[in-house]
Each structure stands twice: as structure tokens, then as C-alpha cells.
Amino acid sequence: MSEQKRNRIAAAITVNVILLIVVLVAVLIYQMVYLAAVSSKEKQIEAEIAYYQQLINEGKLDLETLQSDEYLMELALKYGFYFPDGK
């Protein structure tokens, strides 16, 4: 094998390794951001659970109220549910 051919192969391998590293770093960054978002959402849900448990313990809400159709519809609309037919 000639010296020029070895240099070309070495350059191609180097470029491929660098591209692989860049892709792996991008995936790693994406995963870190995703985990941070999930962690934030988890904390928000835990705080909401604690809030509703406190309301139930204080007697301001009961299980029947939380399971009523009106309350569930209010929560669904609050979190972005919509009716496709416009009702």
C-alpha cells in the first residue's frame, strides 16, 4: 500500500471518528435536557399531589368532588383537552 493511500485511509478514519463523537455528544446533550425536563415535571406533579392531599385533609375537597364529571371536565379543559366537534 502506498503512503498516499494510507494517509487517505487515516484521514477518512479520523473524520468518521470525529463525526461519531459529535453525534454521541449531541445525543448525550439531548438526553440530559430530556431528563431535566422529566425531573421538573415530576416535581411539579408531586407538588400538585401534595396540594390536593392537603385540601382533602383540611376538608375543603372530598373524593366524590374530585371524581365528579364537572371537576374532571374542568381539569381536562385546563390541561388542553378540546372537543373536535366544537362542543
C-alpha positions as CSV (number, residue, x, y, z in Angstrom):
1,M,0.0,0.0,0.0
2,S,1.4,3.4,-0.9
3,E,1.9,6.2,1.5
4,Q,-0.8,8.3,-0.1
5,K,-3.4,5.6,0.2
6,R,-2.5,5.1,3.9
7,N,-2.9,8.8,4.5
8,R,-6.3,8.8,2.8
9,I,-7.5,5.9,4.9
10,A,-6.1,7.5,8.1
11,A,-7.9,10.8,7.2
12,A,-11.2,9.0,6.5
13,I,-11.0,7.1,9.8
14,T,-10.2,10.4,11.6
15,V,-13.2,12.1,10.1
16,N,-15.5,9.2,10.9
17,V,-14.4,9.1,14.5
18,I,-14.9,12.8,14.9
19,L,-18.4,12.6,13.4
20,L,-19.2,9.7,15.7
21,I,-18.0,11.7,18.7
22,V,-20.1,14.7,17.6
23,V,-23.2,12.6,17.2
24,L,-22.7,10.9,20.6
25,V,-22.2,14.3,22.3
26,A,-25.4,15.6,20.7
27,V,-27.3,12.5,21.9
28,L,-25.9,13.0,25.4
29,I,-26.9,16.6,25.5
30,Y,-30.4,15.8,24.3
31,Q,-30.7,13.1,27.0
32,M,-29.6,15.5,29.7
33,V,-32.1,18.1,28.6
34,Y,-34.9,15.5,28.4
35,L,-34.0,14.2,31.9
36,A,-34.0,17.7,33.3
37,A,-37.5,18.3,31.8
38,V,-38.8,15.0,33.2
39,S,-37.4,15.8,36.6
40,S,-39.0,19.2,36.6
41,K,-42.4,17.7,35.5
42,E,-42.1,15.1,38.3
43,K,-41.5,17.7,40.9
44,Q,-44.5,19.7,39.6
45,I,-46.8,16.6,39.8
46,E,-45.6,15.8,43.3
47,A,-46.3,19.4,44.4
48,E,-49.8,19.1,42.9
49,I,-50.4,15.8,44.7
50,A,-49.4,17.3,48.0
51,Y,-51.7,20.3,47.3
52,Y,-54.7,18.1,46.7
53,Q,-53.9,15.9,49.7
54,Q,-53.7,19.0,51.8
55,L,-57.1,20.2,50.5
56,I,-58.6,16.7,51.2
57,N,-57.1,16.6,54.7
58,E,-58.5,20.1,55.5
59,G,-61.9,19.0,54.4
60,K,-62.2,21.5,51.5
61,L,-62.4,18.7,49.0
62,D,-63.6,15.2,49.1
63,L,-63.1,12.2,46.8
64,E,-66.6,12.5,45.4
65,T,-66.0,16.1,44.3
66,L,-62.6,15.2,42.7
67,Q,-64.2,12.3,40.8
68,S,-67.3,14.3,39.7
69,D,-67.8,14.8,36.0
70,E,-67.8,18.6,36.3
71,Y,-64.5,18.7,38.1
72,L,-62.9,16.2,35.7
73,M,-64.2,18.2,32.7
74,E,-62.7,21.4,34.2
75,L,-59.3,19.7,34.7
76,A,-59.4,18.3,31.1
77,L,-60.1,21.8,29.7
78,K,-57.4,23.3,31.9
79,Y,-54.8,20.9,30.5
80,G,-55.6,21.4,26.9
81,F,-58.4,18.9,26.1
82,Y,-60.7,20.1,23.4
83,F,-63.7,18.7,21.6
84,P,-63.1,18.2,17.9
85,D,-66.8,19.0,17.0
86,G,-66.6,22.3,18.9
87,K,-68.9,21.5,21.8
